[in-house]
Amino acid sequence: MSKSMESWFFMRPGFTTFRLEPEKHRQFLFGVRERQKRDLLLGEIEGASYSNDGHKAVVYGDYGRGKTHLCHNLAYEIERAGLGVVPVYIKCSAYTSKEPFSSLFKEMVTRHPTEEIRRVAEQYIRKMGTEGFPDLADVVQSEDIERVMREGLTAPNHDVVRNCMRWLGGEAKVPMGLVSNALKPQLTDSREFGAVMRGLAQMFVAVDKKVPLYLIDEAERFENVTNVDTFASWLAALREITEIVDAGYMFFIGAKTRNNLPTIVVQEEIVRRIGVANYVEFQNPGRDELRDFVHELLATFIKKGEVPEPHRRVLSGEALNSSIPEELIAITGGDARRLDTYPFDPDAFEQFVEQVTAGDLSSKPSEVLLRLQKASQRAMRNGVQVIDSKIVDAINSEGF
């Protein structure tokens, strides 16, 4: 009979592993301090949206700190709360020294669903000239961009709309003959990128009463852009788009300290537009915080009583069942402490926490989850349903 982690460790419906996947598990955020930091950012986003402002921030912390998961969780919470914000997640590419800014900007435009862009553009053009719907020509101040937004983004053909989004994002060699053969072959100037963003932001605010918020993950890759001329064009473009009030940008950056931030995001003109107070550091959790993180995660994933209160609202049905399987009661001998630390025995649990908080590569949720997964797999290979100190030590000794 084949084994599965789900049945072996009495997991709740919907969980098949101890890994956390940022997109699949975006509704979960474990740890009191993690949620406090998240709520701080969420409050800033909400507050800015009241006046149709886009929140701007740089969020930085050590690699493996959980910034990607935070990114997706913020998008989930924005949608759940029905805030006046359109979250758009972007993962930066492996940029080269001469990477054009359009590599990032194209993602910002095309990450919007095509039908969503078409709907917003069509409604805006229909009401253009009325109160709250100023003429696009006045907003973007570019004849080519205005024409593509007015005629191309409202086209009934899905492919035409998509091509227009690619062109507006700065992609080259996009077939635009169905809109006009007289268009520029490619947008490359910072003012053009700013014009596109002003147009998109204006349409979302006017039609949906929402501001676009771009969650730009792994932005430490900006540091790869080292060519002098290319760096200057990126700086000009970032300065242009961050100047736009009704568009938000949050840059999530892998950096151990503020001194390790990419040079471009600490330039005076960028700092001024983002705001010094909006550079937020996510420090690595301490021993007690990691203990709480693991404890909360295990209580959520495994059928050992009530689901921790912060996660009840995102689970439903059988996953909320607080009953404990008879077999699990037997394995833990009816001992509340052993049940509390399951699938670890109590000593192994404390040993595990000590080990994941030691060393330069530890004290990170990603490392905790990796070791938890490996320890669970090792227990299954050994045919046991409790992780003891020998397994914890064996996993630890296999590291650096």
Buried (B, 14 or more C-beta within 10 A) or exposed (E): EEEEBBEBBBBBBBBEBBBBEBEEBBBBBBBEBBBEBBEEBBEBBBEBBEEBBBBBBBBBBBEBBBBBBBBBBBBBBBEEEEBBBBBBBBBBEEBEEEBBBBBBBBBBBBBBEBEEBBBBBBBBBEEBEEEEBBEBBEBBBBEBBBBBBBBBBBBEEEEBBBBBBBBBBBBEEBEBEBBEEEBBEBBBBBEBBBBBBBBBBBBBBBBBEBBBBBBBBBBBBBBBBEEEEBBEBBBBBBBBBBBBBBBBBBBBBBBBEEEEBBEBBBBEEBBEBBEEEBBBBBEBBEEEBBBBBBBBBBBBBBBBBEBBEBBEEBBEEEBEBEEBEEEBEEBBEEEEEBBBBBBBBEEBBBBBBBBBBEEEBBBBBBBBBBBBBBBBBBBBEEEBBBBBBEBBBEBBEEEE
